[in-house]
């Protein structure tokens, strides 16, 4: 089980989650240890340039959407250094990054699903 699998499970259940991912593949958009907030997402609303929490080929990533094929209900996931992780189906796109370090991400309006209130 990878480091992000637990986060993905919580987001898939409808929770908004804040955490500090580790790694350098998303610099300068996300630096290692930045606080990010991920909320459940409507996968049909994601666009190229969005940062999503998605499972690709058995690994969960917080990476960029680099291409969309909504007709086939899938998106392509890549890091911010040009490496393509692969295509994944809408059911494996669990959440969208809505803020990094407390700063809202651009173009997220209408993409996050309503999260249940306690």
C-alpha positions as CSV (number, residue, x, y, z in Angstrom):
1,X,0.0,0.0,0.0
2,X,1.4,3.4,-1.0
3,X,1.5,6.6,1.0
4,X,-1.4,8.1,-0.8
5,X,-3.7,5.1,-0.8
6,X,-5.2,6.0,2.6
7,X,-5.8,9.6,1.6
8,X,-7.5,8.4,-1.7
9,X,-9.8,6.1,0.3
10,X,-10.9,8.9,2.5
11,X,-11.5,11.2,-0.4
12,X,-13.4,8.5,-2.3
13,X,-15.7,8.2,0.7
14,X,-16.5,11.9,0.3
15,X,-14.1,13.5,2.8
16,X,-12.0,16.7,2.1
17,X,-8.5,15.9,3.3
18,X,-5.5,18.1,4.0
19,X,-2.0,16.5,4.0
20,X,1.6,17.2,3.2
21,X,2.8,15.1,0.3
22,X,6.5,14.2,-0.1
23,X,8.5,14.3,-3.3
24,X,9.8,16.6,-6.0
25,X,7.9,15.6,-9.1
26,X,5.4,18.4,-8.9
27,X,7.8,21.3,-8.1
28,X,7.1,24.3,-8.4
29,X,3.3,23.7,-8.3
30,X,3.7,21.6,-5.1
31,X,6.9,21.4,-3.1
32,X,7.7,18.5,-0.8
33,X,5.9,19.1,2.5
34,X,3.5,21.8,1.2
35,X,0.0,21.5,2.8
36,X,-2.5,20.6,0.2
37,X,-6.3,20.2,0.4
38,X,-7.9,17.6,-1.8
39,X,-11.7,17.3,-2.2
40,X,-13.9,14.8,-4.0
41,X,-14.2,15.6,-7.7
42,X,-16.6,15.1,-10.6
43,X,-14.1,13.4,-13.0
44,X,-16.1,14.6,-16.0
45,X,-15.3,18.2,-15.0
46,X,-11.5,17.9,-14.8
47,X,-9.4,19.7,-17.4
48,X,-5.8,19.7,-18.5
49,X,-3.7,21.4,-15.9
50,X,-5.8,20.4,-12.9
51,X,-4.0,18.5,-10.1
52,X,-5.9,15.3,-9.1
53,X,-5.5,12.4,-6.7
54,X,-5.8,9.4,-9.0
55,X,-4.8,5.8,-9.2
56,X,-2.8,4.8,-12.3
57,X,-1.5,1.3,-13.0
58,X,-1.7,0.3,-9.3
59,X,-0.1,3.5,-7.8
60,X,-1.9,6.6,-6.4
61,X,-0.5,9.9,-7.5
62,X,-1.2,13.6,-6.8
63,X,-0.3,14.7,-10.3
64,X,-1.4,16.8,-13.2
65,X,-4.1,16.0,-15.8
66,X,-2.1,16.2,-19.0
67,X,-4.9,15.0,-21.4
68,X,-8.6,14.3,-21.2
69,X,-10.7,11.8,-23.2
70,X,-14.1,12.3,-21.6
71,X,-15.8,10.4,-24.4
72,X,-14.0,7.3,-23.2
73,X,-14.2,8.5,-19.5
74,X,-10.5,8.7,-18.9
75,X,-7.7,11.1,-18.2
76,X,-4.0,11.0,-18.6
77,X,-1.9,11.7,-15.5
78,X,1.6,13.2,-15.6
79,X,4.1,14.8,-13.1
80,X,5.3,18.4,-13.6
81,X,8.6,17.3,-15.1
82,X,7.2,15.7,-18.3
83,X,6.8,12.1,-17.2
84,X,3.5,10.6,-18.2
85,X,2.2,8.1,-15.7
86,X,-0.6,6.8,-18.0
87,X,-4.3,6.9,-18.6
88,X,-6.8,6.1,-15.9
89,X,-10.6,5.8,-15.9
90,X,-12.9,8.3,-14.3
91,X,-13.7,5.9,-11.4
92,X,-10.1,6.1,-10.3
93,X,-9.9,9.9,-10.2
94,X,-10.7,10.4,-6.5
95,X,-10.2,14.1,-5.8
96,X,-8.9,17.4,-7.0
97,X,-6.4,19.6,-5.3
98,X,-8.2,22.8,-4.4
99,X,-5.4,24.6,-2.5
100,X,-1.6,24.4,-2.0
101,X,-0.2,26.2,1.1
102,X,-3.6,27.8,1.7
103,X,-3.7,29.4,-1.8
104,X,-6.6,28.3,-3.9
105,X,-5.8,26.5,-7.2
106,X,-7.1,28.2,-10.3
107,X,-10.2,26.9,-12.3
108,X,-11.6,24.7,-9.5
109,X,-15.1,26.2,-9.4
110,X,-17.7,23.6,-10.0
111,X,-15.3,20.6,-10.1
112,X,-15.3,19.6,-6.4
113,X,-18.3,17.5,-5.3
114,X,-20.2,18.6,-2.2
115,X,-18.6,17.1,0.9
116,X,-20.8,15.9,3.7
117,X,-21.0,18.1,6.7
118,X,-20.4,16.5,10.2
